[in-house]
Amino acid sequence: MKINWKATVITAAAAVAVVAGAVIYILVDQNNTRVAAEERGGGTVAVVRDDSHVLDDAGDDAITIVEFLDFECEACGAYYPVVEELRVKYAGQINYVVRYFPLPGHLNSENSAVAAEAAAQQGRFEEMYKRLFDTQAQWGESQQSQAELFRSYATELGLDMASYDAAVADPATLERVRSDLDDGRVLGVDRTPTFFVDGEPLVIERWNDLEEAITTRLDGTP
């Protein structure tokens, strides 16, 4: 489904959030200043693009949350259950969008994103997204490629494996992952998870900060 939300473009800078003993790093601009996005490919860089992966679509007037994530990032894995609870609790009231931001320090961050994108080409992005986070403790921080493990997940999900293998091998699939990474860099993202709520960067300092941002907008508070 094509999403026509108007995406506000923000540059994010640095903050460190300590959440119940787990540290979640989110880069935000300390002064919440807005800057014009760089021109790239004849257009401005948007928080949401037409090909962005939408997990929940509540319509153009709903609150739009965008998460730049790395499937191997422990902080992303720690926040994943919070995100899933909020998606259920506010179903029909929020749009939830996921974008790739594989960090260079993680050997399998790009491999896992390619696996998710290959699944997305068969309309199964969300299933692979959940599988990767649910199993992160088994493969995260590995110093060997886990591409075959990710392929086994695709098999378990019942994907067409010939199509999956072709997608993984296709340079365009990796290019699609890296296009999100490039957009994130222009927007100022360099930590994961990084959240934008209605185009605004969100500083996470407590587990309930994302929910408070949602309820504030639902209540109509400026």
Number of C-alpha atoms within 10 A of each C-alpha: 8 9 16 11 18 14 16 18 24 26 21 31 19 16 17 15 18 14 17 9 7 14 14 26 21 25 25 28 19 11 8 15 11 14 11 12 18 13 10 11 7 6 9 14 23 18 28 27 18 12 12 17 20 21 13 19 18 15 15 13 10 17 22 26 25 24 20 23 25 26 30 29 24 20 20 22 21 16 15 18 13 14 17 11 12 17 17 11 12 16 14 14 18 24 25 22 21 20 25 29 30 28 19 9 10 17 18 26 23 22 22 25 28 27 27 27 25 27 27 18 13 13 11 17 19 16 15 22 20 15 17 23 21 13 14 17 13 10 16 20 16 13 10 9 14 17 16 11 13 22 20 13 19 23 13 10 14 10 17 12 14 8 14 21 14 12 21 20 13 13 11 11 20 19 12 17 20 18 15 22 21 17 23 24 16 21 23 21 26 22 26 24 26 27 25 24 21 23 20 21 28 21 25 22 18 14 17 13 14 21 16 12 17 21 14 12 15 13 8 8 8 5
